[in-house]
Amino acid sequence: MANPSVILKTSKGEITIELDEKAAPITVKNFLSYVEDGFYDGTVFHRVIKKFMIQGGGFLPGMKQKATKGNIKNESFNGLANLRGTIAMARTPDPDSASSQFFINVKNNDFLDKSNSNDGFGYCVFGKVTNGMEVLDAIEIVQTGNKMGHGDVPVEDVTILSAKKV
């Protein structure tokens, strides 16, 4: 059976992400539940750091944080690496604190992998971009600044118009 994919329609173009259900079943189920609920529609990429990653899945324009479901277990032990074009769950310093926020690596970030991480847990990769790397690259280079107490926020909103399972 083929892995599920999700298309993120953004204000910069479309990104198709193939999810790895076998390697990260809890994470994929959680992500798809947010997709199916329409949770990501209208959210913004609220943290963009050149030569690192783009992060979204938690804020509406104006840095209004959305209420999320509960936290999930960190599946960073699954052997998937934080390579360019992979999607991983964002979290707080608590390893099992991921909920809706995710990031897409714009370069290889092996220091985020469980085996290399300072905290011994790392960040769970659960899929990869299969189409739209040029959109990822376009988002990476937007101008950023500080907004509502947050740094690395795009000056002009980069919006996820819709997230749909295909």
DSSP file with accessible surface (Angstrom, degrees, kcal/mol):
  #  RESIDUE AA STRUCTURE BP1 BP2  ACC     N-H-->O    O-->H-N    N-H-->O    O-->H-N    TCO  KAPPA ALPHA  PHI   PSI    X-CA   Y-CA   Z-CA
    1    1 A M              0   0  220      0, 0.0     2,-0.0     0, 0.0     0, 0.0   0.000 360.0 360.0 360.0 135.7    0.0    0.0    0.0
    2    2 A A        -     0   0   87      1,-0.1     3,-0.1     3,-0.0     0, 0.0  -0.346 360.0-104.8 -71.6 148.8    1.3    3.4   -0.9
    3    3 A N        -     0   0   52      1,-0.1    17,-0.1    -2,-0.0    -1,-0.1  -0.454  41.5-104.7 -66.7 147.4    2.2    6.0    1.7
    4    4 A P        -     0   0   13      0, 0.0    15,-3.1     0, 0.0     2,-0.3  -0.395  35.7-155.3 -70.2 152.2   -0.3    8.8    2.1
    5    5 A S  E     -A   18   0A  24    161,-0.9   161,-2.7    13,-0.2     2,-0.4  -0.928   5.4-155.3-126.7 154.7    0.6   12.2    0.7
    6    6 A V  E     -AB  17 165A   0     11,-2.4    11,-2.9    -2,-0.3     2,-0.6  -0.990   7.8-146.8-128.7 136.0   -0.6   15.7    1.6
    7    7 A I  E     -AB  16 164A  35    157,-2.9   157,-2.1    -2,-0.4     2,-0.7  -0.930   8.3-158.6-102.7 121.6   -0.6   18.8   -0.7
    8    8 A L  E     -AB  15 163A   0      7,-3.2     7,-2.3    -2,-0.6     2,-0.7  -0.905   5.9-157.8 -94.6 111.8    0.1   22.0    1.1
    9    9 A K  E     +AB  14 162A  97    153,-2.9   152,-2.4    -2,-0.7   153,-1.5  -0.852  23.4 179.0 -88.5 116.0   -1.2   24.8   -1.1
   10   10 A T  E >   -AB  13 160A   7      3,-2.4     3,-1.5    -2,-0.7   150,-0.2  -0.702  47.0-105.0-114.7 169.5    0.7   27.9    0.1
   11   11 A S  T 3  S+     0   0   63    148,-2.1   149,-0.1     1,-0.3     3,-0.1   0.590 124.9  48.2 -69.2  -6.0    0.7   31.5   -1.0
   12   12 A K  T 3  S-     0   0  103      1,-0.5    -1,-0.3   147,-0.3     2,-0.2   0.388 126.8 -79.3-110.3  -2.2    4.1   30.7   -2.6
   13   13 A G  E <   -A   10   0A  28     -3,-1.5    -3,-2.4     2,-0.0    -1,-0.5  -0.785  62.8 -43.5 131.6-174.0    2.9   27.5   -4.5
   14   14 A E  E     -A    9   0A  88     -2,-0.2     2,-0.4    -5,-0.2   121,-0.3  -0.747  37.2-168.7-100.7 141.4    2.2   23.8   -3.8
   15   15 A I  E     -A    8   0A   0     -7,-2.3    -7,-3.2    -2,-0.4     2,-0.5  -0.995   9.3-155.6-124.4 123.9    4.3   21.4   -1.7
   16   16 A T  E     -AC   7 131A  20    115,-3.1   114,-2.8    -2,-0.4   115,-1.3  -0.893  11.1-167.6-101.2 130.7    3.6   17.7   -1.9
   17   17 A I  E     -AC   6 129A   0    -11,-2.9   -11,-2.4    -2,-0.5     2,-0.5  -0.975  12.0-150.2-122.6 125.0    4.7   15.7    1.1
   18   18 A E  E     -AC   5 128A  55    110,-3.0   110,-2.2    -2,-0.5     2,-0.3  -0.827  19.8-144.6 -91.4 127.9    4.8   11.9    1.3
   19   19 A L  E     - C   0 127A   1    -15,-3.1     2,-1.0    -2,-0.5   108,-0.3  -0.724   5.1-137.7 -96.7 143.0    4.2   10.6    4.8
   20   20 A D     >  +     0   0   43    106,-2.8     4,-2.1    -2,-0.3     8,-0.2  -0.760  25.5 173.2-103.7  88.4    6.0    7.5    6.2
   21   21 A E  T  4 S+     0   0   74     -2,-1.0    -1,-0.2     1,-0.2     7,-0.1   0.830  76.7  54.3 -63.5 -34.8    3.3    5.6    8.1
   22   22 A K  T  4 S+     0   0  194      1,-0.2    -1,-0.2     2,-0.2    -2,-0.1   0.925 114.7  38.1 -68.8 -43.3    5.5    2.6    8.8
   23   23 A A  T  4 S+     0   0   24      1,-0.2    -2,-0.2     2,-0.1    -1,-0.2   0.819 134.6  19.8 -77.9 -32.2    8.4    4.6   10.4
   24   24 A A     X  +     0   0    0     -4,-2.1     4,-2.8   102,-0.2     5,-0.3  -0.464  67.7 158.5-138.7  64.7    6.2    7.1   12.3
   25   25 A P  H  > S+     0   0   72      0, 0.0     4,-2.2     0, 0.0     5,-0.2   0.888  78.0  46.5 -61.9 -40.7    2.7    5.8   12.7
   26   26 A I  H  > S+     0   0   75      2,-0.2     4,-2.3     1,-0.2     5,-0.1   0.937 116.0  45.8 -65.6 -45.4    1.7    7.9   15.7
   27   27 A T  H  > S+     0   0    1      2,-0.2     4,-2.9     1,-0.2     5,-0.2   0.916 113.3  48.0 -66.6 -44.3    3.1   11.1   14.1
   28   28 A V  H  X S+     0   0    1     -4,-2.8     4,-2.9     2,-0.2     5,-0.2   0.934 111.9  50.0 -64.3 -43.9    1.5   10.5   10.7
   29   29 A K  H  X S+     0   0  166     -4,-2.2     4,-1.9    -5,-0.3    -1,-0.2   0.926 113.3  47.2 -59.7 -43.4   -1.9    9.7   12.3
   30   30 A N  H  X S+     0   0   16     -4,-2.3     4,-1.7     2,-0.2    -2,-0.2   0.948 113.2  47.2 -62.2 -50.2   -1.7   12.9   14.3
   31   31 A F  H  X S+     0   0    0     -4,-2.9     4,-2.3     1,-0.2    -2,-0.2   0.930 112.2  49.9 -59.4 -46.5   -0.7   15.0   11.3
   32   32 A L  H  X S+     0   0   10     -4,-2.9     4,-3.2     1,-0.2    -1,-0.2   0.849 105.0  58.0 -64.6 -31.9   -3.4   13.6    9.1
   33   33 A S  H  X S+     0   0   28     -4,-1.9     4,-1.6    -5,-0.2    -1,-0.2   0.908 108.4  46.0 -65.2 -37.6   -6.0   14.2   11.9
   34   34 A Y  H  <>S+     0   0    2     -4,-1.7     5,-2.0    -3,-0.2     6,-0.5   0.903 113.6  49.6 -67.9 -40.5   -5.1   17.9   11.7
   35   35 A V  H ><5S+     0   0    7     -4,-2.3     3,-1.7     1,-0.2    -2,-0.2   0.953 111.2  48.4 -61.0 -49.2   -5.2   17.9    7.9
   36   36 A E  H 3<5S+     0   0  125     -4,-3.2    -1,-0.2     1,-0.3    -2,-0.2   0.819 109.1  53.8 -64.7 -29.0   -8.6   16.2    7.9
   37   37 A D  T 3<5S-     0   0  107     -4,-1.6    -1,-0.3    -5,-0.2    -2,-0.2   0.517 111.2-121.3 -79.5  -6.6   -9.9   18.7   10.4
   38   38 A G  T X 5 +     0   0   25     -3,-1.7     3,-0.8    -4,-0.4    -3,-0.2   0.657  67.2 142.1  73.6  15.8   -8.8   21.6    8.2
   39   39 A F  T 3 < +     0   0   23     -5,-2.0    -4,-0.2     1,-0.2    -5,-0.1   0.861  66.1  48.5 -58.5 -41.5   -6.7   22.8   11.1
   40   40 A Y  T >  S+     0   0    0     -6,-0.5     3,-2.3   123,-0.1   120,-0.3   0.687  82.6 111.1 -77.7 -17.3   -3.8   24.0    8.9
   41   41 A D  T <  S+     0   0   48     -3,-0.8   120,-0.2     1,-0.3   121,-0.2  -0.397  90.1   9.9 -62.4 122.5   -5.9   25.9    6.4
   42   42 A G  T 3  S+     0   0   27    118,-3.3    -1,-0.3     1,-0.3   119,-0.2   0.400  98.6 126.8  89.4  -3.3   -5.2   29.6    6.8
   43   43 A T    <   -     0   0    0     -3,-2.3   117,-3.7   117,-0.5    -1,-0.3  -0.395  49.9-133.4 -81.4 168.1   -2.2   29.1    9.1
   44   44 A V  E     -DE  59 159A   3     15,-2.6     2,-1.0   115,-0.3    13,-0.6  -0.811  20.7-108.2-119.6 156.7    1.1   30.7    8.4
   45   45 A F  E     -D   56   0A   1    113,-2.7   113,-0.4    -2,-0.3    11,-0.3  -0.801  43.6-179.6 -76.9 106.9    4.8   29.7    8.3
   46   46 A H  E     +     0   0A  10     -2,-1.0     2,-0.4     9,-1.0    10,-0.2   0.526  60.6  43.8 -96.1  -6.3    5.6   31.6   11.4
   47   47 A R  E     +D   55   0A  90      8,-1.5     8,-3.2   106,-0.1     2,-0.4  -0.944  60.8 170.7-143.8 116.4    9.3   30.8   11.7
   48   48 A V  E     -D   54   0A   2    104,-2.8     2,-0.5    -2,-0.4     6,-0.2  -0.984   4.5-179.9-131.1 117.8   11.7   30.8    8.7
   49   49 A I  E >>  -D   53   0A  41      4,-2.7     3,-1.4    -2,-0.4     4,-1.1  -0.971  29.3-123.2-123.6 116.3   15.4   30.5    9.2
   50   50 A K  T 34 S+     0   0  108     -2,-0.5    91,-0.1     1,-0.3     3,-0.1  -0.223  95.2  12.3 -55.5 143.4   17.6   30.6    6.1
   51   51 A K  T 34 S+     0   0  157      1,-0.2    -1,-0.3    55,-0.1    56,-0.0   0.764 129.8  56.3  58.1  28.3   19.9   27.5    5.6
   52   52 A F  T <4 S-     0   0   41     -3,-1.4    54,-2.1     1,-0.1    55,-0.8   0.229 101.7 -53.8-143.3 -79.6   17.9   25.7    8.4
   53   53 A M  E  <  -DF  49 105A   2     -4,-1.1    -4,-2.7    52,-0.3     2,-0.4  -0.983  28.2-121.2-164.5 167.9   14.1   25.2    8.2
   54   54 A I  E     -DF  48 104A   0     50,-1.9    50,-2.5    -2,-0.3     2,-0.4  -0.982  30.8-159.7-120.2 135.5   10.6   26.6    7.7
   55   55 A Q  E     +DF  47 103A  16     -8,-3.2    -8,-1.5    -2,-0.4    -9,-1.0  -0.946  22.2 140.4-122.7 138.8    8.1   26.1   10.5
   56   56 A G  E     +DF  45 102A   0     46,-2.3    46,-2.3    -2,-0.4   -11,-0.2  -0.834  24.8  94.7-151.5-171.8    4.3   26.2   10.5
   57   57 A G  E    S+     0   0A   0    -13,-0.6   -12,-0.1    -2,-0.2    -1,-0.1   0.586  82.9  62.4  96.5  13.5    1.2   24.6   11.8
   58   58 A G  E    S+     0   0A   1    -14,-0.5     8,-3.0     1,-0.2     2,-0.4   0.543  85.1  62.4-142.6 -13.0    0.3   26.6   14.8
   59   59 A F  E     -DG  44  65A   7    -15,-0.5   -15,-2.6     6,-0.2    -2,-0.2  -0.952  53.7-148.8-129.4 143.9   -0.4   30.3   14.1
   60   60 A L  E >>  - G   0  64A  59      4,-3.0     4,-1.2    -2,-0.4     3,-1.0  -0.525  56.5 -65.0 -90.5 166.5   -2.9   32.3   12.2
   61   61 A P  T 34 S+     0   0   49      0, 0.0     3,-0.4     0, 0.0    -1,-0.2  -0.200 127.2  39.3 -50.6 146.6   -1.9   35.7   10.6
   62   62 A G  T 34 S-     0   0   33      1,-0.2     3,-0.1    -3,-0.1    -2,-0.0   0.594 129.7 -82.5  83.0  11.9   -1.0   38.2   13.3
   63   63 A M  T <4 S+     0   0   16     -3,-1.0     2,-0.8     1,-0.2    -1,-0.2   0.856  75.6 164.0  58.1  40.0    0.8   35.5   15.3
   64   64 A K  E  <  -G   60   0A 134     -4,-1.2    -4,-3.0    -3,-0.4    -1,-0.2  -0.803  33.8-135.1 -87.6 113.8   -2.5   34.3   16.8
   65   65 A Q  E     -G   59   0A 131     -2,-0.8     2,-0.3    -6,-0.2    -6,-0.2  -0.474  13.6-135.8 -74.7 136.6   -1.8   30.8   18.3
   66   66 A K        -     0   0   51     -8,-3.0     2,-0.2    -2,-0.2    -1,-0.1  -0.686  20.9-110.6 -90.1 145.5   -4.3   28.1   17.6
   67   67 A A        -     0   0   96     -2,-0.3     2,-0.2     1,-0.0    -1,-0.1  -0.521  41.7-159.2 -71.9 139.0   -5.5   25.7   20.2
   68   68 A T        -     0   0   61     -2,-0.2     3,-0.1     1,-0.2    -1,-0.0  -0.669  17.6-105.0-116.8 172.0   -4.2   22.1   19.6
   69   69 A K        -     0   0   80     -2,-0.2    -1,-0.2     1,-0.2    31,-0.1  -0.125  64.0 -59.8 -77.3-172.6   -5.1   18.6   20.5
   70   70 A G        -     0   0   55      1,-0.1    -1,-0.2    29,-0.1     2,-0.1  -0.085  61.6 -90.2 -68.6 169.7   -2.9   16.7   23.0
   71   71 A N        -     0   0   96     -3,-0.1     2,-0.3    25,-0.1    28,-0.2  -0.393  39.5-141.0 -77.6 158.3    0.8   16.1   22.7
   72   72 A I  B     -J   98   0B  23     26,-2.3    26,-0.5    -2,-0.1     2,-0.1  -0.798  24.2 -90.0-120.0 163.1    2.2   12.9   21.0
   73   73 A K        -     0   0  114     -2,-0.3     2,-0.5    24,-0.1    23,-0.1  -0.439  44.3-112.6 -69.7 140.2    5.1   10.6   21.7
   74   74 A N        -     0   0   14     -2,-0.1     3,-0.3     1,-0.1    -1,-0.1  -0.639  28.1-172.3 -76.0 119.1    8.3   11.4   20.0
   75   75 A E    >   +     0   0    8     -2,-0.5     3,-1.5     1,-0.2    50,-0.1  -0.066  41.7 128.7-103.0  35.0    9.1    8.8   17.4
   76   76 A S  G >   +     0   0   11      1,-0.3     3,-0.6    46,-0.2    38,-0.5   0.629  59.5  74.1 -67.2 -10.3   12.6   10.1   16.6
   77   77 A F  G 3   +     0   0  123     -3,-0.3    -1,-0.3     1,-0.2    -2,-0.1   0.349  67.2 100.5 -81.2   7.2   14.0    6.6   17.1
   78   78 A N  G <  S-     0   0   31     -3,-1.5    -1,-0.2     2,-0.1    -2,-0.1   0.493  94.1-115.6 -79.5  -2.5   12.5    5.6   13.7
   79   79 A G  S <  S+     0   0   74     -3,-0.6     2,-0.3     1,-0.3    -1,-0.1   0.360  72.1 130.9  87.8  -7.7   15.8    5.8   11.7
   80   80 A L        -     0   0   51     45,-0.2    45,-0.4   -57,-0.1    -1,-0.3  -0.623  48.6-139.8 -80.0 141.6   14.6    8.7    9.5
   81   81 A A        -     0   0   30     -2,-0.3     2,-2.1    -3,-0.1    29,-0.1  -0.708  18.5-112.4-106.1 152.1   17.1   11.6    9.2
   82   82 A N        +     0   0    0     -2,-0.3    27,-3.5    27,-0.2     2,-0.2  -0.539  60.5 156.8 -79.3  74.9   16.5   15.3    9.2
   83   83 A L    >   -     0   0   82     -2,-2.1     3,-2.4    25,-0.3    22,-0.3  -0.580  54.2 -68.0 -97.8 164.6   17.7   15.7    5.6
   84   84 A R  T 3  S+     0   0  100      1,-0.3    22,-0.2    -2,-0.2    -1,-0.1  -0.249 123.1  18.4 -52.3 129.1   16.9   18.5    3.1
   85   85 A G  T 3  S+     0   0    3     20,-3.3    44,-3.4     1,-0.3    -1,-0.3   0.427  94.0 126.3  88.4   0.0   13.2   18.2    2.2
   86   86 A T  E <   -H  128   0A  15     -3,-2.4    19,-2.5    42,-0.3     2,-0.4  -0.613  52.6-136.4 -90.0 153.7   12.1   16.1    5.1
   87   87 A I  E     +HI 127 104A   0     40,-2.0    39,-2.5    17,-0.2    40,-0.9  -0.889  26.8 174.6-108.2 137.3    9.3   17.1    7.4
   88   88 A A  E     -HI 125 103A   0     15,-2.8    15,-2.8    -2,-0.4     2,-0.4  -0.924  33.8 -97.4-137.9 162.2    9.6   16.7   11.2
   89   89 A M  E     - I   0 102A   4     35,-2.0    13,-0.3    -2,-0.3    35,-0.2  -0.660  30.9-138.2 -83.8 135.1    7.6   17.6   14.3
   90   90 A A        +     0   0    8     11,-2.0     9,-0.4    -2,-0.4     2,-0.3  -0.560  32.5 165.8 -82.9 154.4    8.4   20.8   16.2
   91   91 A R        -     0   0   31     -2,-0.2     7,-0.1     7,-0.2     5,-0.0  -0.970  35.9-105.8-158.6 170.2    8.4   20.6   20.0
   92   92 A T        -     0   0   79      2,-0.4     5,-0.3    -2,-0.3     6,-0.1  -0.265  62.5 -76.6 -86.4-174.2    9.4   22.3   23.2
   93   93 A P  S    S+     0   0  121      0, 0.0    -1,-0.0     0, 0.0     3,-0.0   0.761 113.7  93.0 -60.0 -19.2   12.4   21.0   25.3
   94   94 A D  S >  S-     0   0   83      1,-0.2     3,-1.4     3,-0.1    -2,-0.4  -0.646  78.3-143.4 -73.2 119.5   10.0   18.3   26.5
   95   95 A P  T 3  S+     0   0   23      0, 0.0     3,-0.4     0, 0.0    -1,-0.2   0.799  96.6  47.2 -57.8 -30.4   10.7   15.4   24.0
   96   96 A D  T 3  S+     0   0   64      1,-0.2   -25,-0.1   -23,-0.1    -2,-0.1  -0.178  84.0  99.6-104.7  41.8    7.0   14.3   23.9
   97   97 A S    <   +     0   0   12     -3,-1.4    -1,-0.2    -5,-0.3   -24,-0.1   0.363  43.4 125.7-110.0   5.2    5.5   17.8   23.5
   98   98 A A  B     +J   72   0B   7    -26,-0.5   -26,-2.3    -3,-0.4    -7,-0.2  -0.376  20.2 148.9 -66.3 141.6    4.8   17.8   19.7
   99   99 A S  S    S-     0   0   19     -9,-0.4    -1,-0.1   -28,-0.2   -29,-0.1   0.264  71.0 -23.9-132.9 -87.9    1.2   18.6   18.7
  100  100 A S  S    S+     0   0    0    -31,-0.1     2,-0.2   -66,-0.0   -44,-0.1   0.690 101.2  99.1-107.1 -24.2    0.4   20.4   15.5
  101  101 A Q        +     0   0   33    -11,-0.1   -11,-2.0   -43,-0.1     2,-0.3  -0.451  44.8 171.3 -76.7 141.9    3.6   22.3   14.6
  102  102 A F  E     -FI  56  89A   0    -46,-2.3   -46,-2.3   -13,-0.3     2,-0.3  -0.873  17.3-149.9-137.3 165.4    6.0   20.9   12.0
  103  103 A F  E     -FI  55  88A   8    -15,-2.8   -15,-2.8    -2,-0.3     2,-0.5  -0.983   8.4-142.6-138.4 154.0    9.0   22.1   10.1
  104  104 A I  E     -FI  54  87A   0    -50,-2.5   -50,-1.9    -2,-0.3     2,-0.3  -0.978  25.2-127.0-115.5 124.6   10.5   21.3    6.8
  105  105 A N  E     -F   53   0A   0    -19,-2.5   -20,-3.3    -2,-0.5   -52,-0.3  -0.562  17.1-168.8 -71.9 127.9   14.3   21.1    6.6
  106  106 A V  S    S+     0   0    5    -54,-2.1     2,-0.3    -2,-0.3   -53,-0.2   0.499  77.5  14.5 -95.4  -4.7   15.8   23.3    3.9
  107  107 A K  S    S-     0   0   86    -55,-0.8     2,-0.4   -24,-0.1   -22,-0.1  -0.930 105.6 -68.1-150.7 173.1   19.2   21.6    4.3
  108  108 A N        -     0   0   94     -2,-0.3   -25,-0.3   -25,-0.2     2,-0.2  -0.568  46.9-180.0 -68.1 122.9   20.6   18.5    6.0
  109  109 A N    >   +     0   0    1    -27,-3.5     3,-2.3    -2,-0.4     4,-0.2  -0.537  13.9 160.2-123.4  63.4   20.2   19.1    9.7
  110  110 A D  G >   +     0   0   93      1,-0.3     3,-1.7    -2,-0.2     6,-0.3   0.736  65.8  74.1 -65.0 -17.3   21.7   15.9   11.1
  111  111 A F  G 3  S+     0   0  106      1,-0.3    -1,-0.3    -3,-0.1     7,-0.3   0.677  91.2  59.5 -67.7 -12.5   22.3   17.5   14.5
  112  112 A L  G <  S+     0   0   13     -3,-2.3    11,-2.5   -30,-0.2    -1,-0.3   0.544  84.0 103.6 -89.5  -9.0   18.5   17.2   15.0
  113  113 A D  S X> S-     0   0   19     -3,-1.7     4,-1.5    -4,-0.2     3,-1.4  -0.448  84.3-116.2 -73.5 150.2   18.6   13.4   14.6
  114  114 A K  G >4 S+     0   0   86    -38,-0.5     3,-0.5     1,-0.3     8,-0.2   0.893 114.4  54.9 -50.7 -45.2   18.2   11.3   17.8
  115  115 A S  G 34 S+     0   0  104      1,-0.2    -1,-0.3     6,-0.1    -4,-0.1   0.745 120.0  30.3 -66.5 -22.5   21.7    9.9   17.4
  116  116 A N  G <4 S+     0   0   81     -3,-1.4    -1,-0.2    -6,-0.3    -2,-0.2   0.453  91.6 118.0-113.3  -4.8   23.3   13.4   17.2
  117  117 A S    X<  -     0   0   19     -4,-1.5     3,-0.7    -3,-0.5    -5,-0.1  -0.336  63.0-134.8 -74.9 148.5   21.1   15.5   19.4
  118  118 A N  T 3  S+     0   0  176     -7,-0.3    -1,-0.1     1,-0.2    -6,-0.1   0.812 106.4  48.1 -65.9 -31.7   22.2   17.2   22.6
  119  119 A D  T 3  S-     0   0   66      1,-0.0    -1,-0.2   -24,-0.0    -5,-0.1   0.476 108.2-120.8 -92.1  -2.4   19.1   16.1   24.5
  120  120 A G  S <  S+     0   0   36     -3,-0.7    -2,-0.1    -7,-0.1    -6,-0.1   0.516  98.4  72.1  79.1   2.7   19.3   12.4   23.4
  121  121 A F        -     0   0   91     -8,-0.1    -7,-0.2    -5,-0.0    -6,-0.1   0.743  69.0-178.4-115.9 -46.9   15.8   12.6   21.8
  122  122 A G        -     0   0    0     -9,-0.2     2,-0.4    -8,-0.2    -9,-0.2  -0.185  39.2 -56.6  73.0-167.7   16.0   14.7   18.6
  123  123 A Y        -     0   0   60    -11,-2.5     2,-0.6   -47,-0.1    -9,-0.2  -0.945  49.6-116.2-121.4 133.0   13.2   15.6   16.3
  124  124 A C        -     0   0    4     -2,-0.4   -35,-2.0   -35,-0.2     2,-0.4  -0.551  21.0-156.0 -77.2 114.4   10.9   13.0   14.6
  125  125 A V  E     + H   0  88A   4     -2,-0.6   -37,-0.3   -45,-0.4   -45,-0.2  -0.699  20.0 167.9 -81.5 135.9   11.0   13.0   10.8
  126  126 A F  E     -     0   0A   0    -39,-2.5  -106,-2.8    -2,-0.4     2,-0.3   0.298  56.0  -9.6-135.5  10.7    7.8   11.6    9.4
  127  127 A G  E     -CH  19  87A   6    -40,-0.9   -40,-2.0  -108,-0.3     2,-0.3  -0.986  57.3-120.5 177.1-176.3    7.9   12.3    5.7
  128  128 A K  E     -CH  18  86A 109   -110,-2.2  -110,-3.0    -2,-0.3     2,-0.3  -0.995  29.9-101.4-149.2 152.0    9.5   14.1    2.8
  129  129 A V  E     +C   17   0A  16    -44,-3.4  -112,-0.3    -2,-0.3     3,-0.1  -0.579  33.7 174.5 -71.7 126.4    8.8   16.6    0.1
  130  130 A T  E    S+     0   0A  66   -114,-2.8     2,-0.3     1,-0.4  -113,-0.2   0.538  70.0  17.4-108.8 -14.1    8.2   14.8   -3.2
  131  131 A N  E    S+C   16   0A 102   -115,-1.3  -115,-3.1     1,-0.1    -1,-0.4  -0.957 108.2  43.5-156.1 138.2    7.2   17.9   -5.3
  132  132 A G    >>  +     0   0    2     -2,-0.3     4,-1.9  -117,-0.2     3,-0.9   0.680  50.1 145.5 102.5  22.5    7.6   21.6   -4.7
  133  133 A M  H 3> S+     0   0   50      1,-0.3     4,-2.6     2,-0.2     5,-0.2   0.860  75.3  60.3 -59.3 -30.5   11.2   21.9   -3.5
  134  134 A E  H 3> S+     0   0  124      1,-0.2     4,-1.9     2,-0.2    -1,-0.3   0.842 103.1  51.0 -66.6 -29.1   11.3   25.2   -5.4
  135  135 A V  H <> S+     0   0    7     -3,-0.9     4,-2.5  -121,-0.3     5,-0.2   0.925 108.4  51.0 -71.1 -43.8    8.4   26.5   -3.2
  136  136 A L  H  X S+     0   0    0     -4,-1.9     4,-2.4     1,-0.2    -2,-0.2   0.936 111.4  48.5 -54.8 -47.0   10.4   25.4   -0.1
  137  137 A D  H  X S+     0   0   53     -4,-2.6     4,-1.0     1,-0.2    -1,-0.2   0.861 109.7  52.0 -64.1 -36.1   13.4   27.4   -1.5
  138  138 A A  H  < S+     0   0   37     -4,-1.9     3,-0.3     1,-0.2    -1,-0.2   0.889 111.2  46.8 -67.9 -38.8   11.2   30.4   -2.2
  139  139 A I  H >< S+     0   0    0     -4,-2.5     3,-1.8     1,-0.2    -2,-0.2   0.910 104.7  62.0 -69.3 -38.7    9.8   30.4    1.4
  140  140 A E  H 3< S+     0   0   29     -4,-2.4    -1,-0.2     1,-0.3    -2,-0.2   0.816 104.1  48.2 -56.2 -32.9   13.3   30.0    2.9
  141  141 A I  T 3< S+     0   0  114     -4,-1.0    -1,-0.3    -3,-0.3    -2,-0.2   0.355  80.3 123.0 -97.9   9.2   14.5   33.3    1.4
  142  142 A V  S <  S-     0   0   21     -3,-1.8     2,-0.2    -4,-0.2   -92,-0.1  -0.324  73.1 -97.5 -67.3 154.2   11.6   35.6    2.5
  143  143 A Q        -     0   0  147     11,-0.0    12,-2.7     1,-0.0    13,-0.5  -0.495  47.2-167.3 -71.3 136.8   12.5   38.6    4.6
  144  144 A T  E     +K  154   0C  43     10,-0.3     2,-0.2    -2,-0.2     7,-0.0  -0.834  16.8 152.5-124.8 164.5   11.9   38.0    8.3
  145  145 A G  E     -K  153   0C  30      8,-2.3     8,-2.6    -2,-0.3     2,-0.4  -0.841  48.1 -58.7-161.9-161.0   11.8   40.1   11.5
  146  146 A N  E     +     0   0C 145     -2,-0.2     2,-0.3     5,-0.2     5,-0.2  -0.805  47.7 170.5-101.8 139.7   10.3   40.2   15.0
  147  147 A K  E >   -K  150   0C  63      3,-2.5     3,-2.0    -2,-0.4    -2,-0.0  -0.954  65.0 -13.0-150.7 126.9    6.5   40.1   15.5
  148  148 A M  T 3  S-     0   0  137     -2,-0.3     3,-0.1     1,-0.3    -1,-0.0   0.854 129.1 -49.4  53.1  39.8    4.5   39.7   18.7
  149  149 A G  T 3  S+     0   0   85      1,-0.2     2,-0.4     0, 0.0    -1,-0.3   0.532 116.1 113.1  81.2   4.7    7.6   38.6   20.7
  150  150 A H  E <   -K  147   0C  72     -3,-2.0    -3,-2.5  -104,-0.0     3,-0.3  -0.891  53.6-146.4-111.8 143.2    8.7   36.0   18.1
  151  151 A G  E    S+     0   0C  31     -2,-0.4    -5,-0.2    -5,-0.2  -103,-0.1  -0.557  74.7  33.0 -99.3 167.3   11.8   36.1   16.0
  152  152 A D  E    S+     0   0C  65      1,-0.2  -104,-2.8    -2,-0.2    -1,-0.2   0.789  77.8 153.4  60.9  30.6   12.4   34.9   12.4
  153  153 A V  E     -K  145   0C   5     -8,-2.6    -8,-2.3    -3,-0.3    -1,-0.2  -0.779  52.6-107.4 -91.7 128.7    8.7   35.7   11.4
  154  154 A P  E     -K  144   0C   1      0, 0.0   -10,-0.3     0, 0.0     4,-0.1  -0.315  18.9-139.6 -54.7 134.4    8.2   36.4    7.8
  155  155 A V  S    S+     0   0   74    -12,-2.7     2,-0.5     1,-0.2   -11,-0.1   0.904  97.1  40.2 -62.6 -43.2    7.5   40.2    7.3
  156  156 A E  S    S-     0   0  159    -13,-0.5    -1,-0.2     1,-0.0   -14,-0.0  -0.938 108.0-103.5-106.1 129.4    4.8   39.3    4.7
  157  157 A D        -     0   0   65     -2,-0.5     2,-0.6     1,-0.1  -111,-0.1  -0.192  22.9-155.8 -53.4 135.2    2.7   36.3    5.7
  158  158 A V        -     0   0    1   -113,-0.4  -113,-2.7    -4,-0.1     2,-0.3  -0.966  27.7-160.9-109.2 106.6    3.4   33.0    3.9
  159  159 A T  B     -E   44   0A  28     -2,-0.6  -148,-2.1  -115,-0.2     2,-0.9  -0.710  26.2-137.3-100.5 141.0    0.0   31.3    4.3
  160  160 A I  E     -B   10   0A   0   -117,-3.7  -118,-3.3    -2,-0.3  -117,-0.5  -0.864  22.9-173.0 -87.4 103.8   -1.0   27.6    4.1
  161  161 A L  E     -     0   0A 102   -152,-2.4     2,-0.3    -2,-0.9  -151,-0.2   0.888  65.6 -14.1 -68.8 -39.9   -4.2   28.1    2.0
  162  162 A S  E     -B    9   0A  19   -153,-1.5  -153,-2.9  -121,-0.2     2,-0.4  -0.981  50.5-152.3-159.5 154.6   -5.1   24.5    2.4
  163  163 A A  E     +B    8   0A   1     -2,-0.3     2,-0.4  -155,-0.2  -155,-0.2  -0.991  27.2 175.2-128.9 119.3   -3.7   21.1    3.4
  164  164 A K  E     -B    7   0A 111   -157,-2.1  -157,-2.9    -2,-0.4     2,-0.3  -0.990  30.7-126.2-132.1 137.6   -5.4   18.1    1.7
  165  165 A K  E      B    6   0A 105     -2,-0.4  -159,-0.3  -159,-0.2    -2,-0.0  -0.584 360.0 360.0 -75.5 138.0   -4.7   14.4    1.7
  166  166 A V              0   0  104   -161,-2.7  -161,-0.9    -2,-0.3    -1,-0.0  -0.802 360.0 360.0-120.6 360.0   -4.3   13.0   -1.8
